[in-house]
Amino acid sequence: MLLSGFFVIFLAILRSSAALEVIPHDSSCLPFQNTPMKLLCKGTYTTDLFLRYQDRLAAINGQYKIFYHNQGAAYFLLVSFNDSPLQWCNSTILIDDSLDFYCGGSRTPLLLPGSMIYCQIYQMSYIDDLVHECTNPKISNFPTSDGSTAVHYGAISRWSTQDELEFGLGLHSAAEGHPGPYRFLAVLIGLTLALFSK
């Protein structure tokens, strides 16, 4: 019984590392699908932004990009945080019906393992500040009130410590001496197999 429960957890970890997780549900992303979104700006998620909004899914001092499209007076924004292929795209982004992302005119979807997207974000002061921080010259009154915003989070290499969350210290990569998630998973599998072989 315990072994079958472990494999359910193991499969859930594998699934979340290979596909885009949509929160709260697929239909909330409809306004962002099948319309090319232009690059508006790129910026850095600073300690100041973290202290104001406490977004614990965005890497402090990590890059973010904002893409947009408009329908009449309504603007729809896609904010992408953390290192992922979306950060490498400097043209348009297209999200299809299957929630696959495409850069420019490419027919090959971007690989976004471990990513999450939150559609229909309503904390517009946060979005306004992100737009203001990354535009040059600064845009203080981007028309966000009539549209909506989706926020994409690329997978980060490790979760931050409590000190980093409280004091806004930068995140480090697994290559800098911090064990990555797959090393932990390998140890967990090894311990479980050893337990059941006795």
Helices and strands as residue ranges (DSSP letters): H 2-18, E 21-23, G 26-32, E 38-44, H 47-53, E 63-71, E 74-81, H 85-88, E 93-95, E 101-103, E 116-121, H 124-134, E 148-153, H 162-167, G 174-176, H 181-197
